[in-house]
Amino acid sequence: MKDLASVNRWLTLSANVGVLIGLIFLAVEVRYAGNATELQTIESTTEGWFRLNELIISDAKMARIWVLGLEYPEALTDVESIQFSMFIRMFANQVERVGNHYELGLASEEDYQSSLAQLATFINKPGGKLFRKTSPGFDEEFSELLAPYVNSAPAVELMLGRDVNNLK
């Protein structure tokens, strides 16, 4: 009987040690999974910005549409106007993605505020104002977030001081 009690204690101790080792292993795995998720989020967000920038820097026609659309939207053809509007929407969706990541603690406030300021730069230009006027759902979705930036001076000068009239 005494031997059986001793065996039970050893089995219980071994089981408890096994559970403890399992919990430590689980904690390490959860930490690695969290790090992997954070890195994947950063990579996904960065890739989204790269794709948007690539649309402009790799296609002179799209760059022209973008810059002309911001300053002189009435000079765009119907097709160009659609392209311009879709690019603003894509940019806004990327900003929303950064905002979602920020809310989850996966993006910094600095990155989020920077992306909002860039979007505000675009929507404060003549083409951006027209986009907002013709896209009522946009203001409903972004009005609170962009309130500090709406009608403020543009944060970015896209043309580096060049005259956009030469693009026409």
N, C-alpha and C positions, 0 to 999 in steps of 0.2 A: 504494500500500500504506500509506504514511504517512497519507494522507487517510482511508483506511478505518479505521485504528486510532484516529485522532482522532475520527471520527464515532462509533465504538463507545464511546469513553470518554464522549463527550457524551450518548449514549443511556443508558449505564449510570448516569451521574450524574443525568440527568433521571428515570430510573426510580426511583433511590434517593430522590430528593427527593419524587417522587410518593408513594412508599410511606411516607415520613416524614410527609408532609402527611396521608395517609390514616390513619395511626396516631394522629396528634394529633386529627383529626376524630373518630375512633372513641372516643378517651379522653373527649373532651368529651361525646359522645352518651351514653356509659355513665354519666358523672357525672349528666347531666340525667335519664336514665332512673332512676337510683338515687334522686335527689331526688324525682322524680315518684312512685316506689313508696313512699317514706317518707311523703310527703304523703297519698297514697291510703290508706295504713295508718292514719295518724292520723285521717283523715276517717272511715274505716270504723269504727274503734273508738269514736270520738266519737258517730257515728250510732247504734251499738249501745246506748250508755248513754242517749242521748236517747230511743230507742224504749222502753227499760225504764222510764225516768222518766215518759214520757208515758202509759204504761199506768196509772200510779198517779195522776198529777196531773190527768189529763183524765177520769177515771172515779171518781166518789165511791164507787160500790159496790166497785170493785176496791181502792181505798185502804182501805176498811173491812175487806175480806177480808184484805188484806195485814197491817194493823196487828193486827187481831183474831187472825189466824192465827199471828202471831209470839208473842203473849202468851197467847192462849186457844184453841189449835187445836181443842179438844174442842167449842167453841161453833160451829164451822163446819158447814154442811150438807155432805153428800157432794160435791155439785158444787163448792161453795166450797173444800172441802179439795183437790179436784183442781186447781182454779185456783191455789190457794196453792202447792201442790207444783210445779206447772209453772212458776210464776214463780220459785221458788227455783232450779229447774233452768235456766231461761233466764239467771238472774243468774250461776249457776255457769259456764254455757257462755261468757258474756261474759268472766268472769274468766279462763277458760281461753284465750280468744282473746287477751286482753292478755298472758297468760303466753307464748303462742306468739310473739307479736310481740316480747316482751322477749328471748326466747331468740335471735331472729334479729337483735337489735340495733335493732329498729324502735320499741320502746317503752322508756321509762325505767324504771329499777328502782323509783323513787318511785311512778310510776303503778301498777306491778304490785303493789307491797307495799300500796299504798292500796286497791286493788281486793280483795286478799286479806283485808285487815282489815275491809272492809265486809261481805264474805261471811261472815267469822267472826262479826261482830256478829249476823247473821241466824241462823247455825247454833247460836249459843250461847243464843238465846232458846228458850223452851219449844217453840214450833212448829218451830223449826229442829232442835232435838234429836230431836223426833218424826220429822221428815223424814229425818234421818240414820239413825235406828233402823229405819225402814221402807224405806230405800233403801240397801241394803248396798253396792251398786256405787259410791255416792257417796263413802263413806269410803275405799274402795279407791283411787279415782281422786284424791281430794284430801287424804287423811290426812297425807301427808308435807308437803305445801305448807301445810296449815292447822295443823299441829302446834303452832307457836308461839302460835297464837291460840285453840285449842280450850280451853274452860272458863275463858277469861280474861274479865275484865269487859267488857261490851259497849262498843265504841268510839263508838257513835252512839246518841243518844236520839232516836228518831223522832218522839215525840209532844210534844217541847218542854215536858216536865214535866206534861203533861195526863194525866188519868185515863182509861186505855183502857176502863175498865168502862162508860163512857158510850156506847161504840160498840155494845154488845150489843143 
